[in-house]
Amino acid sequence: MSTRRGFFAQMGAAAAAGRLLPEAAYAQRAAVRGALAQDMVWLNANENPAGPPDCSLDAMRAVMANSGRYHYNEFGGIYATMAKAEGLVPEQIVAGCGSSEVLHIAVELFTSPTRPLITVEPAYEGPRDVARNLGHQVILTKLREHYTADIGAMVDAADKAHGGLIYLCNPNNPTSAVTTADEIDWVVKNLPANTTLLVDEAYIHFVERPDVKSAIPYVQQGKNVIVARTFSKIYGMAGLRVGFAAARPDIIEQMSRMSLNVISIVSARAAVAALGDKDNILRTRKATLVKTRRELTAWLQERSVKFIDPNANFVMIDVGRNAREFITKMPALGVAPGRPFPPLDNMLRVSIGTDADMTKFREVFWKVYKA
Ligand SMILES: Cc1ncc(COP(=O)(O)O)c(C=O)c1O
């Protein structure tokens, strides 16, 4: 029988082979070891506890019995639907096995031993690890005050290297901090020669701030910009592995040549069904998340526990001492928090779960905090 631990052992093998891992694999490798409680509250991988919407579950049930066929002829229409949902044409997107696949492709195509990946430390590790595993150059930039990306340093680094791939995760994982629309506009206007901006918008749907916007309009304007999106987060489909990149048709053409294949028809139908009710799904899920997120931050504030103002479905909490203690002790008490994110060693990342999950989190967190 396949176990969760067995699965993650396999993911470890994938890491050795240099593939970009999904968040859950990073989480498991780093944080949770030993026997796992059956009723563990999983707040370690920024998943959505709601899972896929009902319309997607119905769509998947309907296609299961026909999944003996490739369904290749349907994918033109499926990808056109995904593109249209963002105001794009099919030539402007490439779908992948989660956004992990398209991020991997972008790194492989647009970085090299002399053309760096320019990222933030800490940011989502996937692109950095792919670049390193390929033997490509990586430049890590430091966060500014208030934990925001130093866009000036990133552009300077690209300029000095005569080009590169700037990876900006917005909101950033793990800080939950954002880069504003004005700042992204500045980066686009000041992109050095041979430089591509890769904006990872895995968590964009959870943002409340009006000064933060998607970078997809730059794709429509034909700029050197790639936007990565996923169905793993607000749509609750992490295990279905659907994501896409949006970019200019010439960039998409290059990326498509390196994509593995079409995605699973079961996952594709789930995504298309969700897009059919997109506005409603995004609105209701965001409202649920925002309410639970506010309750957590209010609780932390009442106890004078510091945190970074969150904009995604996770909160970075300053525990005032090395967070490893929480990361190792909490799973034994039934709650799995996020992994370490050096150099923010005193910070603990917690994903927002259900209200019941967060009640348990508060209980266990406080026990360790007060010990
Ligand atoms: C910022 C960011 N990008 C990309 C991913 C990859 O997700 P997926 O491959 O499930 O789309 C994650 C996973 O958590 C993430 O946090």
The ligand as an SDF file (V2000), in Angstrom:
LIG
                    3D

 16 16  0  0  0  0  0  0  0  0999 V2000
    4.7940   30.2780   -5.0920 C   0  0  0  0  0  0  0  0  0  0  0  0
    4.5270   28.9220   -5.5900 C   0  0  0  0  0  0  0  0  0  0  0  0
    4.6680   28.6700   -6.8860 N   0  0  0  0  0  0  0  0  0  0  0  0
    4.4340   27.4580   -7.3950 C   0  0  0  0  0  0  0  0  0  0  0  0
    4.0600   26.4230   -6.5890 C   0  0  0  0  0  0  0  0  0  0  0  0
    3.8610   25.0850   -7.2260 C   0  0  0  0  0  0  0  0  0  0  0  0
    2.5790   24.6790   -7.1170 O   0  0  0  0  0  0  0  0  0  0  0  0
    1.8770   23.7080   -8.1560 P   0  0  0  0  0  0  0  0  0  0  0  0
    2.9130   22.9680   -8.8960 O   0  0  0  0  0  0  0  0  0  0  0  0
    1.0250   22.8460   -7.3230 O   0  0  0  0  0  0  0  0  0  0  0  0
    1.0990   24.6180   -9.0630 O   0  0  0  0  0  0  0  0  0  0  0  0
    3.9030   26.6350   -5.2350 C   0  0  0  0  0  0  0  0  0  0  0  0
    3.4730   25.5610   -4.3480 C   0  0  0  0  0  0  0  0  0  0  0  0
    3.1050   25.7490   -3.2290 O   0  0  0  0  0  0  0  0  0  0  0  0
    4.1580   27.9160   -4.7160 C   0  0  0  0  0  0  0  0  0  0  0  0
    4.0610   28.1930   -3.4120 O   0  0  0  0  0  0  0  0  0  0  0  0
  1  2  1  0
  2  3  1  0
  2 15  2  0
  3  4  2  0
  4  5  1  0
  5  6  1  0
  5 12  2  0
  6  7  1  0
  7  8  1  0
  8  9  2  0
  8 10  1  0
  8 11  1  0
 12 13  1  0
 12 15  1  0
 13 14  2  0
 15 16  1  0
M  END
$$$$
